Amino acid sequence: MSAPPKTLLNAAAEEEATIRTAVRGASIESLGAFRVLAEERHAPAMLDLLQDPAVSEPIYDLPRPLMLENVKARITASLAKRRSGEALLAVTVTPDGLAMGYSKITVW
């Protein structure tokens, strides 16, 4: 699968700062039940989810090969992007710790 086209919109410095602040402070839990900010502790459950080709094959930007270290690195990078106000990585986790889905939201 090819990557989607990128949309580029220019923002004034003040607007960019406002958006980055909103991303840094976004409440993942408000997206729905069992959704949390992905953290390294979620990596094994996310790997289990992504091991299913029906889930992972259509996703163009997953770290390949699918290994625990690569999933952890993706989560670590996503946390850094959140701190800079660029992106969020949410995971839907059941009370038993099973990952049922994830959402990667990239703003910048």
N, C-alpha and C positions, 0 to 999 in steps of 0.2 A: 504494500500500500504506500502511496506517495504521501508526502507531507501536505497538509492543507495550505492554501495561500495565506500569506501574512498580510494583515491589514495594518497600515501605518497611519496613525493620526498624530499630528503634532499638538502638543499641549504647552501652554505658557508655564513658566517655572512655578508660579503659585498654584496653578491647577495640578501640575505634576506632584507637588509636595502634598497637596490635599489628598490626591488619589493614593499615593504611597502610604500616607498615614492611615487611611481607611483600610488598605490591604493589611498593614501590620496589625491593626486592631480588630480585624474582622472576626466575628464569632462563628466558628465552624459549626458549632452545635445548633445554630439557628437554621442550618440547611436541612435539618430533619433528624429523626430519631436515630440514635446510635452513630451519628457522624461525629468524628473527632479529628483534630489536627494529627496528621501522620507523624509518628515519632519512631525512632529506631526500634523500639520494643514491638512495633507492629510489623516489622519486616518479615518474620517467619509466616505470619498469617497472610500477608500480601503475596509472598512468594507462592504459598499454597494456592491462592486464588489465581495467580497468573500462570501457574503450571498448566492450567486447562487451555489448550489451544483455541477453543471457542471463545475464550476471554481475551487471550493475549495476541493472537495472530493479527487481528485487524488494527491493533494499536501500533502506530508507526514509530513512536518515540520511546518505547520501552528499552531499558538497558539489556543488551544481549551479550552473551548468553544469559538466560534467566538463572541467576545464582543469588544466594543470600547476600553475598558481599555487594553485588551490583544493586540489589534492591535497597540495602542499607545506604549505599552511596547516593542513590536517587533521593531517598528521604532526607539525608543530610544536606544535599544540594538544595532541596526544596525548602528546608528550614532556613537556610541562608538567604534564599530568594524572598522568603516571607519577611525576614528581618530587614531586608532592603526595600520592602514594599513592592516587589515584583510579581509574586505568585503565591499560590496556596496549594497544598496537597492534602486533601481530606480522605479519610478512609471510613467506610461504614463497617463497624465491628459489632457483632452480636455480644450479648452478655457472656457467652462462653468463649469469646476471643476469636471467633471465626470471621475473617474478612469476607464481606458480601459484595463489596464494590469500592471504587475509589473515584475521586474527581480531582483532576489537575486543572487549576484555573490560573492562566497566565495573563497578566495585565501588561507587563513591559517585556 
